[in-house]
Amino acid sequence: MHPTIFETSTPDTKVIDDSLADTKFSCFWTDDVEAQAPRHPELSGDQQVDDAVVGGGFSGLWTAIKLKTEHPDRRVVLIEAVRVGWAASGRNGGFCEASITHGEPNAESRWPNETGTLRRIGYENLDAIERFVNEHNLDVDFERNGALSVANEAYQLDWLGESEDEHVVTLDQEAVQRRIASPTFLGGEFSPSENANIHPAKLALELARHAASIGVEIYEGSPVEKLDGSAEEPIRLTIANGSAVVAERVALCTNVFPSLLKRYRFHTIPVYDYVLMTEPLTDEQLASIGWEGREGLSDLANQFHYSRLTKDNRILWGGYDAVYHAGGRIKREYEDRMESHRKLASHFFTTFPQLAGVKFSHRWAGAIDSSTRFCAFFGQALGGRVQYVSGFTGLGVGATHFAADVMVDRFEGRVTERTELEMVKQMPLPFPPEPAASIGVNLFRWSFDRADHNGGKRNLFLKTMDAVGFGFDS
């Protein structure tokens, strides 16, 4: 076993302590928009509608917009349990990536005959999002500056240059350092159009604003507790306050929260991901690291980090720890894990020692809807009148737009290139029930850590899970 760079080169404890001394335990993105975030009413009484969308995150918002745009005369409602964009959609890293499969290696291993098609569709999907943002003047801090993946360990250099994506450029250490200056970066790959940085909370609010402007009715504070119906009868959604919505069609976009369709309850688990945000950098601090291209940044380890600049030149720094709590519950208390935030701060200053003295303004966490195949899966019920999507596994900002297209195609009975993809038609393996789920996840985490300390070599457990298509990621 060999120690990683984050173990052999650690910052002074005081640097970490000082950086976190005044940090607010709250999501920067949602704090940033709180003052201008509108309130939508709670649903009351019984409502008869054409299309109901459950979930006010990106999947639900895109789906509601597309349904209403295609059928302006139909009554479309979006029902959110808390507030629009309050969960994963408003608290992620803000990477809107072209990949709809959680990276090309995942596509190559699962759908080798479709890899090229999935890559093309992914770029077309990101192009469509960019067009929509521009055409409707959405204020979301959209910057399509590409993505840089870096090698922090010598063995990771062997993985560079393997992509068949013609957009990807392999960089040696000198070329990487010209883009972003860090003593840990040994090489990397840059894709100039693969990623757009966005402000996720702004995107959620702007999509909601547009949806309302075209006639979508949005209700907040209205958790849906039950779905009833048959292939021949209207679908009934029961709200926690006793109200009900009766709809012809229902899109379920509930992400990490338990599915209203029991058959999919074991297809995702909540995995907690942790994030830090710095105060705005001074011009001198920013100059010390370069980053003139403002590209999204990640590394190649199994336990990886991700990072990007904000509009006001803060650095978001997240990842590494991916924590599952026995029982698969979602609790606010799981987000406050100083152990993980201190570890992130340590790794940040190992990566950017020239930024010693920078303070973190915010720290937060969020639950990722992790699936065993690392990307979205699609379900349906009641003769196709209920459509369901989940399992984005941390890379859903862009893929949710693709998912909405798939669900609308299916609602309309259209056979398209999207609906015929094996990725869309296949279902992933479910996670086992407890206690097997906890044992398995912890074995994955231990094995990933061993691989990162052993030249990236995967042990027998990981090789076996790869062979059967069962995985764990964040």
N, C-alpha and C positions, 0 to 999 in steps of 0.2 A: 504494500500500500504506500502511495506517495501523497504527501500533503499538497493541497491546492495552493494557488497563489494567495488566496484569501486567508490561509492559515500561516503561510511563511512570511507574509508582509502585512502586518496589522498596524493600524494607527494607534496613537497614544490614547489611553482610556479617557483622558481629560477632553480630547478633541470630540469624542463621541458624546460624553456627558454634556459638554457645552452646547453641542449642536442640537440636542433634544431637550434642553432645559426649559424652553418656553414654547414647546411644540403643542399645538392644539389638536386634541383627539377628535377630528372631524374631517369629512371629505372636502378637499379644497374645491372641487368642481361644483358641488351642490351649494357650498357656502358662497361661491362666487356669483351665483345666479339667484340666490334666495330673495333678494330685494325685488327683482322683476318677475319672479315666478308667479303666474296666475293661479288662483284657486278655482277648481271645477267643483260643481255641486255633487253631493251624495245622491245616489239613485234612490228614489222613493216611489212607492206605489208599484203596481204591476204595469209593465210596458210590453207592447206588441211591436216587434221590429222585424226587419228583413234579415239583417246580418248583425251578429254580436261578436265582438272581439274581446277576449278576456286577457288582460295584461297590458299595462301602459308603458312597457319598455320599447326598445327599437322594433322587435318583431311585431308587436301589436300595432304600433304606430304606422309602420310601413304597410302592414296588411290592411288596416282601416283606410288609409289613404288610397291604396290601389283598388279596394272594393268600391269606395265611393266615387273615385275617378271613372271607373269603368261603368258604374251604374248610378248616375247622379240622382235618379228618381227613387232609389231604394233608401230605406231608413237604416243607417249604419250607426251602431253605438259601440263605444269603447269603454270597458268597465275595469277600473283599476282599484286594487285593494287599499292602497295607501295614497301615493301621489305619483304623477307621471314622472318616470325616470329616476325614482328614488333609490332603486336597488342596483343591479349590475350595470344597467345602461347608463346610470349617472355617475358611477364611481370607478370605472375601469381606467386603463392607461391612456385611452384616447387614440389607439392605433386602429385606423380603418384600412385593413389589409386587403389585397387582391385575393389572397388564398381563401377559398371556401372550405378547405379540407384540413386546416390547422397545419399548413406547410406542405410542400411538395413531397418530401419523403413519406409522409403519411398516405398521400394519394398513391404513390408508387407501390407501397407495400400492400395496399388494400384493393386498389382498382387500377392495376398496371395498364390495362387496355384503354382506360379512360383518362390517363394522366394528362395527356396533351389537351384533350377536350375540357377537362376540369380547369386546367391552367388558363385556357382561352376564355372560358365562361367567367372565371374569377376576375380577369382583367376587364372584361366587358361589364361586369357587375360594378366594379369600382368606377369605371368610366360613367356608368349610368348615375351613380350616386353623385359624382362630381357635377354632371350636367344638371341634375335636380337641384343641387345646392345653388348653382349659379343662376339657373332659370328662375328660381323662386326667391332669390336674394336672401338665403338663409344665413344668419349671422352665427356661424359655428366655428370660426377660426380655422377654416379648412386650409391646410398646407400640404400639397402633394409633393413631398420632398424625398420620397424613397425610403429605403430601409438598409441599414448596415448591420450585418451579423459578424461578430468578432470572435477570434480565438484567443482565449486567455491562457491556454496551456499548449505546450508544443505538440502533443499528440493530436490536438484538434486541427492542426494545419493540414493533416492528411485528408480531412473531410472536405477541404475547400476545392472548388472546381468540379464537383460531381454533378451539379445541377444541369439539367437539359434546357432550362429556361434561358432563352437567348438574351433576355434583359439583364441577367446576372453577370457581374464583372468581378473576377477574383483579384484581390489586392494583397500585396506583400506588406511587410511591417511598415516600411517607409510610406507607402501609399495610404495605409490606414491612419497613420499618425498625422498625415496632412489633412485628413478629414476631421478626426477627433484625437487630441493629444492625451494619451494615457500610457503610463509605463507598463500596464498589463496587456495591452493589445499587441499581439504578435502577427496578425494577419486578419483577413476577413473577406466578406463578399458584399458587394453593393448592388442593389437593384433600384434604379432611379425612379421607377414608376409603380413599385409594388405596394407602397404604403402612403397614406395621407394621415397626418396628425390632425386631430379635431378636438374640440372641447366637448366632451360627451354630454354633459348636462345641458349645454346650449343646444346641442343637436336634438336632444329629447324635447326641450321646450319649443324649439322652432318647428319640429315635425308636428307637435301638438297644435301649435298656432296655425300651421297650414291646414291640418286636418279639420280644425274647427271652422276655418274660413271657407272650406268647400262643403260644409254641412255635416261633418261627423259630430255626433253628440258624445262628449267626454264626461264620464262620472268618476270621481275619486272617492276614497274612503268607503268603498263598496265591495268588500271581499265576497267572491262567489264561493259558496260552500258546497253546492251540489249541482250536478247535471243529470237531468232525466229526459227520456224520450225514446222514440223508436224510429225505424226507417220510414214509417208512414205518418207519424205524428209530429207536430211541432216540438222543438227542443225547449225545455224549461230550465232556466238557471235560477237557483235560489240564492238570494243575497243574505248576508248575515243579519241585516236589520229586518228581515221578514218580507222584503219586496221580492219581486220576481221579474224576470225577462223571458218572454216567449219569442223564439226566433226560428226562422227557417234554416239558417246556417250559423255555425259557431266556429270561430277560430280560437284555439287555445294556445296562448303565448305566455305561459307562466314561468318559463325559464327554470330556475333551481327549485321553485316551490312545488310541492307535491301535485302531481297531475290529477285533474278531475276524472281522468280515465284510469281506472285502477290497473289496467294491464301494463301501464308504463311506469308504475311507481318505483320499480327497481332499475330503471334504465338510466337514472342519473343519481349522483350523490353530491352533496354540497362540500366543496373544498375551499378552504379559506386562503385567500391570497392577500399579501400585505404590501403597503405602499407608503412612501415618504414623498413629500414635496418641499423643496427648498424655498427660502425667500428669494426674491428676484436678484439675479447676479448683477454686480456692477459691470461696467464696460471692461474694466481691467480683469475681473475674474473670468468673464466670458472669453476674453482674448487669450487667457492662459490655457484654455482647452480647445480653442479653435471653434469647431462645430458650426462653421459658416454655412454649411449646407442644410442644417436644421433637420437632418434625417432622423427617422426612428432608429433606435439602437437596441440590440439584444446580443446575448452571447450564446455559445454553442454547447454549454454544459447541459446535462440532464436537469440539474437544479439551476435554472438559468435566471438571469436578471433582464429587465427591460427598462428602457429609459427614453426620455424625449424632452425637448424644450417646450415651454408654453409661450404664448404670445408675449408675455411680459418677462421672458427669459428666466423663469424658474426652471429647475430640473426636477422632473418626476423620476423617481427611482423605486422600482418594485420587483416583486418576484422572489425567487429562491425557495423560501419555505412554502410548502403547499400542505395545509393542515386539515385533516379530516377528524371529526369528533365522533366517537362511538355513538351509534343511534341515528346518525344522519340528521340531527336537528339543526335548525337555523336559529341562532341566538345572538343578540347584540353583544353579549359579554365575550363571545368568541373573537370579536374584532379587536378587542383591547388586549394585545399580546406583546408586551414590551420586549420580551425575549426576541421576537422576530424583528421588531422595529430597530432594536439595537444592533442586531446582526446585519440588517440592511445598511444602517449607518456606517458600521465598520467596513463593509464591502464597498460602500460609496467612496470613502476616503482612501481605501486601498487603490481604487480605480482612479480617483482624482485627488492625489495628495496635495496638488497645488491649490485646492479649494479648502484646505484646513482653515477653520474659522467661520465657514458658511453655516448658517443655522437652518434647521428644518421648521417651516411654519406649520405644517399639517402632517398628521399621520392617520392612516385609516386602514380598513380592510373590507373585503367583500366576499360573498359566497359565489363560487363558480359552479355552473351546472355541468359537472364533469361526466362524460360518457366514456364507455370502454373503447370507443373508436376515435375519440378526441375531436369530433366534429358533429354538426347537427344531424339529427335523424328525424324522420317524418312519419307520423302515425295518422290514423283516421278511424272513424266509427260512424255508425248509423248510415250506412250506404254512402259514405263520403260527405255527408252533410256536416260532420264535425271533422275538422282538420287540426292537427297538433304538431308542434315543432319544439324541440329542446335539444340539450346536449352540446352547445357550442364550445364548451370547454375553454373559455377564456379568450377566444378569438371570434367574437360574434358581431363586432361593430359593423363590419362590412357584410358578413355572411347573413345577417338578419334581413338585409334587402333581398338577397337571393332567395332566402327562405319564404319571404312574403310572395315573391313571384311564383314559387312552386305551389304554395297553398291556394293562391287565386286561380292558377291554372287548373288545379284539381277541383276546386269548387265549380269552375265553369265547364268541367268535363273535357278540357283541352288536352290532347296528346302532343307534347312539345319535346324539344331536345332536353329540357330540364327534367320533365316528369319521367323520362325514359332512362335517365342515368341510373346505373347500378347503385351509386351512392344514395340516391333518393328512394329507390325501391327496396333496398336492403335495410334490415333492422339490426342494430348492434346487439351483442350479448348483454344481458342484464347483469348488474352486480348481484352477488349473493346476499341473502339476508344476514343480519347480525347473529353471532359474532364473527362470521366468516368475512364480512365486509371489512371490519376493522383489522382483522389479522392480515387480510390480503393487501389492503392499502399500506399498512405499516411495512409489510414485506417489500412492496414496490419501493417505498421511500428508502428503506435500508439498502436495497439493491441499486437504486440510482446513486446513492451516496457512495457505495462501494465502486461503482463504475467510474464515477468522477475522480476517485482516488486510485484508479487502476488503469490509467491510460484509455478510459472510455470503454473498456472491455465489459460486455454484458455477461452476467452469470447465467447459470442453467435456468433459473427461474424466469429471468427476463426473456431468454431465448424461447422458452416454452410458451410463455404468454404471447410473444410475438407470433409464434407459429399458429396459435389458435385464434389470433385476432382480438385478444383481450388485453386492454391497456389501462394505464392510469396516467393522467397528466393534468396540467393546470394552464 
